[in-house]
């Protein structure tokens, strides 16, 4: 039996190349999953913080969780607060609460969050005091802005259901 050195070298080269490719594939998959998990945790925490501040009418505290272009919507909301709204807020014993249900990544830099907000004061039309809404579902849009997830507002957040949690008989 003749020992063939060139065959042995070719086999070792293929085995080494295969090992290296598998190793880098595993690293790539592990790296992507851990970054995605980290991003999801940051996105969820920031969406929850925004919802808590926004729906408790603490608009100034909600600003850090938004894109710079969204600030105008928070200023608009703040400019529409009336004394009757403040009186309703003062009568509440507990603030509004939120719960994130679903995060849907649209692409690498855009995501939607579905969250339930409970016991919040909803602004009404001009001249009418806001009212307390027991529960509503909201969809918040987020974008990756300087490596941080931020709420992108193109309008004031609106309930997914047009009745804002009211019963059909109340209309």
Order of alpha helices (4+ residues) and beta strands (2+ residues): alpha-alpha-alpha-alpha-beta-beta-beta-beta
